[in-house]
Amino acid sequence: MIDILSKKYWYFGFSLLVIAVGLGVLAVSGLPLSIDFTGGSLLEVQFESGKTLQSADLIPLYERAGINDAQVQTTESGTLNIRSSFLTNETRDLILSEMETQSGGQVTVISFDSVGPSIGSQVASRAAIAVGIAALGVVLFITYVFRNVPNAFRYGVCAIIAMVHDVAIVFSVAGIGSLLFDWQIDALFLTALLTVIGFSVQDKVVVFDRIRENTNTLRRLEYEKLVNHSIVQTLQRSINTQLMTVEFLLLALALFGGITLQEFAIILLVGLFSGTYSSIFIAAPILVLWENREWKNWFKRTPASA
C-alpha cells in the first residue's frame, strides 16, 4: 500500500514554500484590488485605425481633468482599458472629447463601469464576512456530522486549517498573476474563492467520512495506518472527480475562454487542485499529527549512538 503519511512534513514544506512566494509578492506590492473593492472607474475605448493615442498621451488628459491615478492597458483586441479613481459623467465626457480632438478621429466607448468609494468599501467588508461565515459553518457542520467520532472537533479544525491553506494558495496565485499579468482582485475573484472553499470542504468531508467508517471496521490498526488506508481508498475517487473532469474543463476554459475569463479560470483551476491536494496531503496528515501529538518531539535531541 502507498505510504502517504510518512512524508507529511515534506508536503507541509512544499505548501509553505508556494504560499510564501505568493504572499511575499503581495506583501511587497500590496493587494491588487479592482474598482469593485476600492471604488473607481474603468473606461474601455477604441480609436479609429491609425489614430490611437498612447499611454503618454492619455494620462495627461486625465491629469488635466483632476484625475492623477490613471492606468492604461492595451487589450488583445486592440482596445484601451483605462482605470482611474471615480469619474463623473461630465468628467468622462470631457476626457472623451479631448481624446477625439487629439487623435483626430472618432472614439468608441466599449464599456464604462464606475463604483463609488463607499460601495467598494461595503463590498470588501461583506466579502470578508462571507468568507468568515463560510469558515464558521464548516467547523459547525463537520463537528455535528462527526459527533459520534472521538474528538470530532478536531476534524472541523483540520478542515479549516486546510481551507486556509487553499485560500492562501488562491491569494498567492493572484499575487503572482498581478506581478506577471496585471491581474486584479475583483468580484469574479471572490466568486472563484468561495467556489474553491466549497469544493475544498467537500473533498475534506469525503476523506474524513472514510476515516470515520474505518474507525469502526479497522479499530485494531494504529491511527496513522488507519488514516493512510482511508486516504488510499479515496485517492482514485478524488483523481477521477477532480483531475479528470473539472480540471480538464477549467484548463480548456483558461486556454480558449478569452482574456475576460482567463484569470477566473486559472484561479479556479489552481484552487480546486489545491483543494484536492490539501484534503490528502494537509488535512488528514494534520489530523494524525494532532492525534499523535508529534509537536512534543519536534525539538527533542536524538540520543547519540554508542
Secondary structure, DSSP 8 states (H G I E B T S, - for coil): ----GGGHHHHHHHHHHHHHHHHHHHHHH---B-HHHH-EEEEEEEE-TT----HHHHHHHHHHTT----EEEE-TTS-EEEEES---HHHHHHHHHHHHHHHTS-EEEEEEEEE-HHHHHHHHHHHHHHHHHHHHHHHHHHHHHTTTSTTHHHHHHHHHHHHHHHHHHHHHHHHHHHHHH---B-HHHHHHHHHHHHHHHHHHHHHHHHHHHHHHHSTTS-HHHHHHHHHHHHHHHHIIIIIIIIIHHHHHHHHHS-HHHHHHHHHHHHHHHHHHHHIIIIIHHHHHHHHHTGGGGTT-------
